[in-house]
Amino acid sequence: MSDAPTRDRSPEEEALMEAGRLLFARPVRFFFAAQQLEGLPPTDAPEVAFCGRSNVGKSSLINALAGHHGLARVSHTPGRTRQLNFFMAGEPAPGDAPGKGPSRLTLVDMPGYGFAAASKQVKADWQGLMFNYLRGRPTLRRVFLLMDARIETKDGDRAAMDLLGEAAVPFQIVLTKADDAKPASRLAKRQAEMAEIVRKRVAAHPVVLTTSSAKGAGIPELRAALAEIAMAG
């Protein structure tokens, strides 16, 4: 992915990496889908959401996190998913002693944005639904905003960041499809661009993660970030 040497991790970082491994060592299950805000599932677990353009690879990334290629449906038609899909990670296994299993975490696959074929009304409905979800979900801890490592930032990406800022929801940028961002200088340029963006966005997490669902790169680091959120409650 990069010619830069891998730095040694601190004991705290190693502990988070292990916590991330344990969080996703057990099956991740789909448990709810919602096309409207009414009737969203109650949850006693912290929640994170994955947001991005329709073809950015959200479902593939969730499948890579879970180690289950068929968990989240991967559509070849951009903009097809129009609902919030809820998944649970870290549920106790039968026979676990109380408090001995990994922390639980709800993962939410949000509908993609930026699909060119959609009507203006559909796009407006998406923005309204997403804003109301982001603003009104008390268990939501962070949104992971997925950006394609191969292409430039689009107007829809900037609009999504504006929406997150208006909803006062912290977000973290995750670059996807990094294995296909060639030559290496293109990926480095994209990473630098993302670093500059997060410096200017109050709601943005300072760490930009770089991933490849196909190659598994960056997946342990993303699991560690998720585990930290799960343990914080």
C-alpha positions as CSV (number, residue, x, y, z in Angstrom):
1,M,0.0,0.0,0.0
2,S,2.9,2.3,0.8
3,D,6.6,2.3,0.8
4,A,6.7,4.0,4.2
5,P,8.0,1.7,7.0
6,T,5.5,0.4,9.5
7,R,6.0,2.0,12.9
8,D,6.0,0.1,16.1
9,R,2.7,0.2,18.0
10,S,2.4,1.2,21.6
11,P,1.1,-1.2,24.2
12,E,-2.2,0.7,24.2
13,E,-2.5,0.4,20.4
14,E,-1.7,-3.3,20.6
15,A,-4.4,-3.7,23.2
16,L,-6.9,-2.0,20.9
17,M,-5.9,-4.1,18.0
18,E,-6.6,-7.2,20.1
19,A,-9.9,-5.8,21.3
20,G,-10.9,-5.2,17.7
21,R,-10.0,-8.7,16.7
22,L,-12.2,-10.1,19.6
23,L,-15.1,-7.8,18.7
24,F,-15.3,-9.3,15.3
25,A,-14.2,-12.8,16.2
26,R,-17.9,-13.8,16.8
27,P,-20.5,-13.7,14.1
28,V,-21.9,-10.3,13.2
29,R,-25.6,-10.5,12.5
30,F,-28.1,-8.4,10.6
31,F,-31.1,-7.6,12.8
32,F,-33.1,-4.7,11.4
33,A,-33.9,-2.6,8.3
34,A,-35.7,0.7,8.3
35,Q,-36.9,2.9,5.4
36,Q,-38.4,5.5,7.8
37,L,-37.3,6.9,11.2
38,E,-40.4,5.7,12.9
39,G,-39.8,2.4,14.6
40,L,-36.0,2.4,14.6
41,P,-34.8,-0.4,16.8
42,P,-34.0,0.4,20.4
43,T,-30.5,-0.5,21.4
44,D,-28.5,-0.7,24.6
45,A,-25.2,-0.8,22.6
46,P,-23.3,2.2,21.2
47,E,-23.8,2.7,17.5
48,V,-21.7,3.7,14.5
49,A,-22.8,4.4,11.0
50,F,-21.1,4.0,7.6
51,C,-21.8,6.7,5.0
52,G,-20.5,7.3,1.5
53,R,-21.2,7.5,-2.2
54,S,-23.3,4.7,-3.7
55,N,-20.4,2.9,-5.2
56,V,-17.7,3.6,-2.5
57,G,-17.8,0.0,-1.1
58,K,-19.7,0.3,2.1
59,S,-21.2,-3.2,2.0
60,S,-17.8,-4.7,1.0
61,L,-16.1,-2.9,4.0
62,I,-18.7,-4.2,6.4
63,N,-18.4,-7.7,5.1
64,A,-14.6,-7.4,5.4
65,L,-14.9,-6.3,9.0
66,A,-17.2,-9.2,9.8
67,G,-15.2,-11.7,7.9
68,H,-18.5,-12.7,6.2
69,H,-18.7,-11.9,2.4
70,G,-22.5,-12.4,2.3
71,L,-23.5,-10.3,5.4
72,A,-24.2,-7.0,3.8
73,R,-25.6,-7.1,0.3
74,V,-23.3,-5.8,-2.4
75,S,-25.3,-4.2,-5.2
76,H,-23.9,-3.5,-8.6
77,T,-26.6,-0.9,-9.1
78,P,-25.5,2.4,-7.4
79,G,-28.2,3.9,-5.2
80,R,-30.2,0.8,-4.9
81,T,-30.1,0.6,-1.1
82,R,-32.6,3.0,0.3
83,Q,-32.8,1.9,3.9
84,L,-30.8,1.9,7.1
85,N,-29.5,-1.6,7.7
86,F,-28.5,-2.5,11.3
87,F,-26.0,-5.2,12.3
88,M,-24.8,-6.3,15.8
89,A,-21.2,-7.1,16.6
90,G,-19.7,-8.6,19.8
91,E,-22.7,-10.5,21.1
92,P,-21.9,-12.9,24.0
93,A,-21.5,-16.5,23.0
94,P,-23.5,-19.2,24.9
95,G,-21.8,-20.0,28.2
96,D,-20.0,-16.7,28.5
97,A,-19.7,-15.4,32.0
98,P,-21.2,-11.9,32.5
99,G,-18.8,-9.2,31.5
100,K,-16.3,-11.6,30.0
101,G,-17.2,-11.2,26.4
102,P,-16.2,-8.3,24.1
103,S,-18.2,-5.1,24.1
104,R,-21.2,-4.9,21.8
105,L,-21.5,-2.5,19.0
106,T,-24.3,-1.7,16.5
107,L,-23.2,-1.1,12.9
108,V,-25.5,0.9,10.6
109,D,-25.1,0.8,6.8
110,M,-26.6,4.0,5.5
111,P,-28.0,4.5,2.0
112,G,-25.5,5.7,-0.5
113,Y,-25.6,9.3,-1.8
114,G,-24.6,10.8,-5.1
115,F,-26.3,8.4,-7.5
116,A,-26.7,10.3,-10.8
117,A,-29.8,8.5,-11.9
118,A,-31.9,9.5,-8.9
119,S,-34.5,12.2,-9.2
120,K,-34.1,15.5,-7.2
121,Q,-37.0,14.4,-5.0
122,V,-35.3,11.1,-4.1
123,K,-32.1,13.0,-3.3
124,A,-34.0,15.5,-1.1
125,D,-35.7,12.6,0.7
126,W,-32.3,11.0,1.3
127,Q,-30.9,14.2,2.8
128,G,-33.9,14.6,5.0
129,L,-34.0,11.0,6.3
130,M,-30.2,11.0,6.9
131,F,-30.2,14.3,8.7
132,N,-33.1,13.4,11.0
133,Y,-31.4,10.0,11.8
134,L,-28.0,11.7,12.5
135,R,-29.5,14.4,14.6
136,G,-31.9,12.3,16.5
137,R,-30.1,9.0,17.3
138,P,-28.9,9.2,20.9
139,T,-26.8,6.0,20.7
140,L,-24.9,7.2,17.6
141,R,-21.2,7.7,18.5
142,R,-19.5,8.3,15.2
143,V,-20.1,8.2,11.5
144,F,-17.4,6.7,9.3
145,L,-17.4,8.6,6.0
146,L,-16.1,6.4,3.2
147,M,-14.2,8.0,0.4
148,D,-12.8,6.3,-2.7
149,A,-9.0,6.4,-2.7
150,R,-8.9,6.4,-6.5
151,I,-10.9,9.5,-7.4
152,E,-11.2,13.1,-6.3
153,T,-13.5,14.4,-3.7
154,K,-17.0,15.1,-5.2
155,D,-19.5,17.8,-4.4
156,G,-21.7,15.1,-2.8
157,D,-18.9,14.2,-0.4
158,R,-18.5,17.8,0.7
159,A,-22.3,18.1,1.1
160,A,-22.2,15.0,3.3
161,M,-19.6,16.6,5.5
162,D,-21.7,19.7,5.7
163,L,-24.7,17.6,6.7
164,L,-22.6,15.9,9.4
165,G,-21.4,19.2,10.7
166,E,-25.0,20.6,10.8
167,A,-26.1,17.5,12.7
168,A,-23.2,17.9,15.2
169,V,-22.1,14.3,14.6
170,P,-18.4,13.4,14.8
171,F,-17.1,11.6,11.7
172,Q,-14.0,9.9,10.6
173,I,-12.8,9.5,7.0
174,V,-12.0,6.1,5.7
175,L,-10.4,5.7,2.3
176,T,-11.6,2.6,0.4
177,K,-10.3,0.6,-2.5
178,A,-6.7,1.6,-1.8
179,D,-5.3,-1.5,-3.5
180,D,-6.6,-0.1,-6.8
181,A,-5.2,3.5,-6.3
182,K,-2.2,3.3,-8.6
183,P,0.4,4.5,-8.9
184,A,1.4,4.8,-5.2
185,S,1.8,8.6,-5.6
186,R,-2.0,8.8,-6.3
187,L,-2.8,7.2,-3.0
188,A,-0.3,9.4,-1.1
189,K,-1.8,12.5,-2.8
190,R,-5.3,11.4,-1.8
191,Q,-4.2,10.8,1.8
192,A,-2.7,14.2,2.0
193,E,-5.9,15.7,0.6
194,M,-7.9,14.0,3.3
195,A,-5.5,15.1,6.0
196,E,-6.1,18.7,4.9
197,I,-9.9,18.3,4.9
198,V,-10.0,17.0,8.4
199,R,-7.9,19.9,9.6
200,K,-10.6,22.2,8.4
201,R,-13.6,20.3,9.7
202,V,-14.4,20.7,13.4
203,A,-16.4,17.5,13.5
204,A,-13.8,15.4,11.8
205,H,-11.6,12.8,13.7
206,P,-7.9,13.6,13.1
207,V,-7.0,10.1,12.0
208,V,-7.7,9.1,8.4
209,L,-7.9,5.4,7.9
210,T,-6.8,3.7,4.6
211,T,-8.4,0.4,3.7
212,S,-8.8,-2.3,1.1
213,S,-11.7,-4.7,1.4
214,A,-10.2,-6.9,-1.3
215,K,-6.7,-7.2,0.3
216,G,-7.6,-6.7,4.0
217,A,-5.4,-3.7,4.4
218,G,-6.4,-1.3,7.2
219,I,-9.2,-3.7,8.4
220,P,-7.4,-4.4,11.8
221,E,-6.9,-0.7,12.4
222,L,-10.6,0.0,11.6
223,R,-11.6,-2.8,13.9
224,A,-9.5,-1.3,16.6
225,A,-11.2,2.1,16.2
226,L,-14.6,0.4,16.4
227,A,-13.5,-1.5,19.5
228,E,-12.5,1.7,21.3
229,I,-15.9,3.1,20.6
230,A,-17.6,-0.1,21.8
231,M,-15.6,-0.1,25.1
232,A,-16.3,3.5,25.8
233,G,-20.0,2.7,25.7
